[in-house]
Amino acid sequence: MVILDENNSLLLLDAQNLPYYIDMAGGAQHQRQVDRIRKNSTLPGFQWLYTTRGKGLLLLEERTFVLSENTGCLFFPGISHMYKPLETPWSTRWITFGGSGCTGLLRGQGFESSQVYNIRSMPVMNQLLENICTAARSRSIQRAYDCSALLYTFLVQLKFMVYDTSSRAHLPAEDKVQPVVEYIEVNYPRDVSVEEMASVIGVSTQYLCRIFNRVFRMGPLAYLVKYRIHMAKSLLAGDPEVRIRDVALQVGYRDTSYFCMIFRRAEGMSPADFRAHQLR
């Protein structure tokens, strides 16, 4: 039996005796927040979810990722996670699946745990998901077997369709640092260490500093400061009533005096003078 849920996702309820079966296949043009942090709310099976448009924020076992276009996550069963939109719309596609053969097949190809991946070819990924959805919509009496075969094909090909965001040595420096740049753009209001940034792409702090200097001619912490000042300037120019200390807090500085010193060093004037100049 196939059921359509509120997101037009296909729920297959007649295939769970197979070694590879689809629980659900679908997508959302406007993906909403999903919270599976509590132990009793985690998925009993596997899920593959990826972004087709916009950006989402993923919290995966106390690690934070930005799911931008061409990025997806493979969730293993029972793993706590939460994801929500960073942009509107954030569009996604996904399948949830299970079966006695899945764990061994995935681990045999190097998929050992829940992880974020980059997608090499979105057209190929979309076509594979569409093939599964088309089979699930059919009225064929062998629909469950067709979906099982397509899932097996998908899992076998997954190794060649994605690469781990923590294994990026073959990428240009600009692509290597992009997930860290996106991470900074989400997390700049709080304290972010170089170690935390490096963990986003699974490299050492020394290597991260080296590729940041190659791309931006500055280190990751200097880039973080630059982005904070950029956001502070937007706040100061956009609201003539906002207090300087509130701007400082919003961009990650608890000490207003220190924020003013950093701002003056970057812009050659105080935050108050910058705002006055913008209002002339």
N, C-alpha and C positions, 0 to 999 in steps of 0.2 A: 504494500500500500504506500502511496505517496501523498503527503500532506503539504500544502503551502502555508507557511507561517506568515506573520504580519509584514515581513520584509520580502515576500515572494521567494523565500528559500525553500528548497525541496527537501522534505524529510522522508527518508526511506526507512520503513519499519519492517520490511520483510526479508532482510538479507543478513541478519546477524549470525547466522550459522556458517557463513563463508569465511575463509581465511583472510580475505580482504573485502571489506564492505564500506559503503558510504552511509554515514548517518544523515548528513545534511550537506547540501550544496547550494550556494546562493551568493548574494551580495547586497550592498546597500549604497544607494547614491548619496545618502546623508547618514553616514555611520554615527550611531550614538555611543555614549559611554557604556562600556561593559566592565563590570567589576567582579572579578573572580579571585579576590584576595583571601576571603575566608575559606577555610579548608573544605567545608561542606558545599561550597559553590564552584569548586574546580571541575574541569571537564573529565569525564571518565575515559575518554578516548583521545585521539590525536586531533590537532587542527592545523591547517595551513591557511594563513590569512595574509593578504598582501594589498598594498595601496595601488589604486588605479588613477586617483587624482587627489591633490591636496596633501595634507600632512596630519598624522596622528601622533600622539604621545603614548608610549608603551612603558609600563612599569612591569618588569619581569624579574621576580625574585630579588627585589631590592636594587636592580639595575634599571637605568632609564635609557630609552632609545627614542629616536625620532623615526617614525615610519613614513618616509616620503615616497613619492612615486618611484617605482622600480625596486621597492623594498618590501620584504615580507618576513613573517616569523613562523617557524615550525614549533608548535607547542606539543610537548609530550604530556601524557595523561597525568592528572593530579597536580599540575604545577600552578601555583598562585600567580595571577597576573591581573593587570587592569589596563585598558586602553581607552582613549578618548580623543575627540577631534582637537587639533591645533589650529586648523583652518576650516572654514565653511565654504563649500562642502568638502568633507573628507569622504571619498568613495573607496569602497573595499570590495573584494571578492574573497570567498573562503570555501573550504570543504572541511567537514569533520568526519573522521573515519576511524575504523578499528579492525579487529580481526587478529587471529593467532599468528599470522605471518608478518604483521607490520613491524613489530619491534626488531625482529631478526633481520628483515630486509633493510630497514633504515640503518641499523647499526653496522650492517655489513658494508654499507656505502659511506660510513663515516659520520652519520648523524647520531650522535651519542646522547644529546640532551637538547632542551629547548634553546633556540638560538635565532638571532636575526640574520637575514641573508639579503644580498643584493641579487637582482634578477638580471640575467644576461639578455634575454629577449622577451619583452612584454607580449608581442604578438603570439609567440609560441606558447607562453604561459596562459594567455587568455583563451587560445584555441583548445588547449587541453582541458581547461575548466569548462569551456562551453560544450565540448564533447561529452563530458560527464553529465552536465545538466540536461543536454538533449536526450541522452540515454535514460535519465531518470524520469523525464516527462513522457516517455513513450508508454504505450499500452501493451507492449510485448510481454508475453508470459515469461520470457527469459531476461526481463529488464534487470533484475538483481545480478544476474551473471554477467550481463554486458557491463554494468557499472563496476563490478568486481574486476573484470579484465581491464577496464579503462583506468581504474585506480592503480592496479599493478603497474600498468604502463607509465602512469604519472610518477609513481614512486621510483621506478627504475630510472626514469629520465631526470628526476629532480636533481641528482648529483651533477648533471651536465648543464642544468638550467640556472643554477644559483652558485654563488660563491660566498663564503663566510666573510662578514665585515671585519673579522679579526685576522683574516689572511689576505692581505691586500698588497703583497710585495710586487705583483705584476702590474699594478695600476700606476698611472701617472700620479705625481705628488699631489696635484690639485684634487684628484678623486679620492686619494687616501685621506686627506684632511677634511673632506666635505662633511662626513658625519659628525666630526668634532665641532666644526663651524655651526652646524645645525643644533648641536647639543648646547653650545654656548648661547645661541639665540633664544633657547628655551629656558636655560637655567641661570642666566646672568644676574637675576635679582638676588641670588643666594651665594654663599661662599662655595667656590668651585676650585679644586686643587688641580695641579698638573697631573697628579696620579689618577684622579677621577677622569680627566679628559683622555688620558692615554688608554684607560680601560675600555673606553667606548669602541676603540678599534683594535684593542688587544696588543698594544705595542709598549715598549719601554718609554719612560719619560724622556730619556735622551734622544731616542729616535723621533718621538713626537716633536720635540723642540727643533730637531734638525730639519724635518720636512716643513714645519711651519716657517722657519727662517728661509727655506728655499722658495716657498710660495709667496709669503707675505713680507719677507725681510724683517720679521719680528717674531718673538716667541709666542706661545699660546696665552700666557698671562698678559702680555702686552696687547694681544688681540682682544682679550676679554675686556681690558680697560678701555681700549678704543671703542668697542661696541657699547660699553656702558655709557661712555661720554656721548656717543651718537644718540642713544636713547634718551639721555638726560637733556640734550639739546632739543629733541623733539618735544619733550614734556614742557620745557621752559618756553619754547616758542608757541606751543599750542594752548597754554593756559596761563594767562597773566596773573592769576590769583594764587597759583600753587606755591606753597612754601618751599624754600630751598631745602630744608631738612626732609620734607616729604619726598622731594625729587631724589635726594641722596638715598633714602631708604628704598625707594622703588627700583633703583638701579644697582642696589647691592652694597651701599655704604652706610653703616650704622653711625659712623663718626662724621658729622657734617663738616667740621673743619678739615678733616682729611680729604673729603670729597671736593671741597672748594680748592684745596691745594692741587689735587690731581687735575681738576677741571682747568685751573689757571695754567698749569704746566702744559696741557694739551692745546688750549685755545688762546692763550695769551691774555686772558681776561677772566674775571670772576663770573660765576653763574648769574649773579644779579646784573652785572654789566652786559653780559651776553643777552639777557632778556630785554634789558632797556634798549639795546641796540636793535633787537628784532622788532620792537614796538614803535620805533621811530617812523 
